[in-house]
Amino acid sequence: MWRETGALKFESPAHKRGFRQIATRGFLINILNPKLSIFFLAFLPLFVSGSAASPIFQMILLAMVFMTMTLLIFILYGISANGVRRYVGHSPRTIQWVRRSFATIFALLGVRLALTDQ
């Protein structure tokens, strides 16, 4: 890694995915995430008023607000990650710095592992 040269390859052309495949995969990842279910079942009901005329409606409203905020944050994450990827992918100096940083970290972890007592 330390002496590695050349460009970084983030994806091969054969792995291009359409918007529908990306959206379906993201939906499945989120819907099958147990943290999300735990949040909706354990934490969100604490914010529903006990004296509300329709607690179900209030729960749905809070869930929609949560999902909208999450969507906006994930869009910002995606835009930011794309910008970082473009910057890192087109800057040989940054690529070299990243590779050397990883090589140093791996070497330090190897030394630490070698020096640990069993």
C-alpha positions in Angstrom: 0.0 0.0 0.0 2.8 2.4 0.8 4.4 2.2 -2.7 1.2 1.6 -4.6 0.6 3.9 -7.6 -2.2 4.4 -10.0 -5.7 5.5 -9.9 -8.4 4.3 -7.5 -11.2 2.3 -9.0 -14.5 2.8 -7.2 -16.7 0.7 -9.5 -16.4 -1.2 -12.7 -18.5 -0.3 -15.6 -20.2 -3.7 -15.5 -21.7 -2.9 -12.1 -23.8 0.2 -13.1 -27.1 0.1 -11.4 -30.3 1.9 -12.3 -32.2 4.2 -10.0 -34.9 1.6 -9.4 -32.3 -1.0 -8.2 -30.6 1.5 -5.9 -34.0 2.7 -4.5 -35.2 -0.9 -4.0 -32.0 -1.9 -2.2 -32.1 1.2 0.0 -35.7 0.5 0.9 -35.0 -3.1 1.8 -32.0 -2.2 3.9 -34.0 0.4 5.9 -37.1 -1.7 6.3 -35.1 -4.8 7.5 -33.0 -2.7 9.9 -33.9 -3.7 13.5 -32.9 -0.3 14.9 -35.6 1.4 13.0 -38.3 -1.0 14.3 -37.0 -0.6 17.8 -37.2 3.2 17.5 -40.8 3.1 16.2 -42.0 0.6 18.8 -40.1 1.8 21.9 -39.1 5.5 21.5 -41.6 7.2 19.2 -44.7 6.4 21.3 -43.2 8.4 24.2 -44.0 11.5 22.2 -47.6 10.7 21.5 -49.9 12.6 23.9 -52.0 10.4 26.1 -54.9 12.8 25.9 -54.9 13.1 22.1 -58.2 12.5 20.3 -56.5 10.2 17.8 -53.2 8.8 19.1 -52.8 6.7 15.9 -53.0 9.8 13.7 -50.4 11.6 15.9 -48.1 8.5 15.7 -48.5 8.4 11.9 -47.8 12.2 11.8 -44.6 11.8 13.9 -43.5 8.9 11.8 -43.9 10.9 8.6 -41.9 13.8 10.1 -39.2 11.4 11.1 -39.1 9.8 7.7 -39.0 13.1 5.9 -36.1 14.4 8.1 -34.3 11.1 7.5 -34.7 11.3 3.8 -33.4 14.8 3.6 -30.4 13.9 5.7 -29.6 10.9 3.6 -29.9 13.0 0.4 -27.3 15.4 2.0 -25.1 12.5 2.9 -25.3 11.1 -0.7 -24.4 14.5 -2.2 -21.5 15.0 0.2 -20.2 11.5 -0.4 -20.3 12.0 -4.1 -18.4 15.3 -3.8 -15.7 13.6 -1.6 -15.5 10.7 -4.0 -14.9 13.0 -7.0 -12.3 15.0 -5.1 -10.4 11.9 -3.8 -10.7 10.0 -7.1 -9.3 12.8 -9.2 -6.5 14.0 -6.9 -3.3 11.8 -7.1 -1.9 13.6 -4.1 -4.9 12.8 -2.0 -5.0 9.2 -3.2 -1.3 8.8 -2.1 -2.0 10.4 1.3 -5.0 8.0 1.8 -3.0 5.0 0.8 -0.1 5.9 3.1 -2.4 6.6 6.0 -4.0 3.2 5.6 -0.6 1.5 5.4 0.6 3.3 8.5 -2.6 2.4 10.4 -2.3 -1.3 9.4 1.3 -1.4 10.4 0.5 0.1 13.8 -2.3 -2.3 14.3 0.0 -5.2 13.4 2.6 -4.0 15.9 -0.1 -3.6 18.6 -1.4 -7.1 17.9 2.1 -8.5 18.1 2.7 -6.9 21.4 -0.5 -7.9 23.1 -0.5 -10.6 25.8 -2.7 -13.6 25.3 
